[in-house]
Amino acid sequence: MVQTLGRYRLDDLVGQLLGPAGGTLGALHAGGTGALLANGVDNLPAYVAGEAVLPVGDERRLPALLVGTNVGPLAPRAPRWPR
């Protein structure tokens, strides 16, 4: 999946979704992006795709991405109301 992201330039999109570096806002973007990607593909490929885009020493966004990719699929879906 990571090679496909790089080949079709989707890694730029993942990088934009992860948000700007630093601060609480960057960590929230990383966690939210990880949750969305994990719901779309799977936990491990979502984390690896996000990790490939983030800088190596990013101490805030890497843990937030890890938490988002693991907690995101566990979030309950909105209930369907009977018609």
C-alpha positions as CSV (number, residue, x, y, z in Angstrom):
1,M,0.0,0.0,0.0
2,V,2.8,2.4,0.8
3,Q,4.4,1.8,-2.5
4,T,1.1,2.5,-4.2
5,L,0.7,5.7,-2.3
6,G,4.1,6.9,-3.5
7,R,3.6,5.8,-7.0
8,Y,0.3,7.6,-7.5
9,R,1.4,10.6,-5.4
10,L,-1.3,9.9,-2.8
11,D,1.4,10.3,-0.1
12,D,1.0,14.1,-0.6
13,L,-2.7,13.8,0.2
14,V,-1.9,11.7,3.4
15,G,0.6,14.4,4.4
16,Q,-1.9,17.1,4.0
17,L,-4.5,15.2,6.0
18,L,-2.0,14.7,8.8
19,G,-1.8,18.5,9.1
20,P,1.0,20.8,10.2
21,A,3.8,19.7,12.4
22,G,3.8,20.5,16.1
23,G,1.3,21.3,18.8
24,T,-1.9,19.8,19.9
25,L,-3.6,20.6,16.6
26,G,-1.0,18.5,14.7
27,A,-1.5,15.6,17.0
28,L,-5.3,15.8,16.6
29,H,-5.0,15.8,12.8
30,A,-2.7,12.8,13.0
31,G,-5.0,10.8,15.2
32,G,-8.1,11.7,13.2
33,T,-6.4,10.8,9.9
34,G,-5.2,7.6,11.4
35,A,-8.7,6.7,12.4
36,L,-10.1,7.5,9.0
37,L,-7.5,5.6,7.2
38,A,-7.9,2.6,9.5
39,N,-11.6,2.5,8.8
40,G,-10.9,2.7,5.1
41,V,-8.2,0.1,4.7
42,D,-6.9,-1.6,7.8
43,N,-5.0,-0.6,11.0
44,L,-1.5,-1.7,10.0
45,P,-1.4,-0.3,6.4
46,A,-3.0,2.9,7.7
47,Y,-0.2,3.4,10.3
48,V,2.6,2.5,7.9
49,A,1.2,4.9,5.3
50,G,1.1,7.7,7.8
51,E,4.4,6.9,9.3
52,A,6.0,7.0,5.9
53,V,4.9,10.6,5.4
54,L,5.8,11.9,8.9
55,P,9.3,12.9,9.9
56,V,11.3,10.4,11.9
57,G,11.7,12.4,15.1
58,D,8.1,13.6,15.3
59,E,7.4,12.9,19.0
60,R,3.8,14.1,19.0
61,R,2.2,13.0,15.8
62,L,3.6,9.5,15.6
63,P,2.0,8.4,18.9
64,A,-1.2,10.2,18.0
65,L,-1.3,8.4,14.6
66,L,-0.7,5.1,16.4
67,V,-3.6,5.7,18.8
68,G,-5.9,6.9,16.0
69,T,-5.3,3.9,13.9
70,N,-6.0,1.5,16.8
71,V,-9.0,3.3,18.4
72,G,-10.7,4.6,15.2
73,P,-12.1,1.3,14.1
74,L,-13.6,0.7,17.6
75,A,-15.6,3.9,17.5
76,P,-19.3,3.1,17.3
77,R,-21.2,4.0,14.2
78,A,-24.2,6.4,14.3
79,P,-27.4,4.5,15.0
80,R,-29.9,4.1,12.1
81,W,-33.3,5.4,13.0
82,P,-36.2,3.3,11.9
83,R,-38.2,4.7,9.0
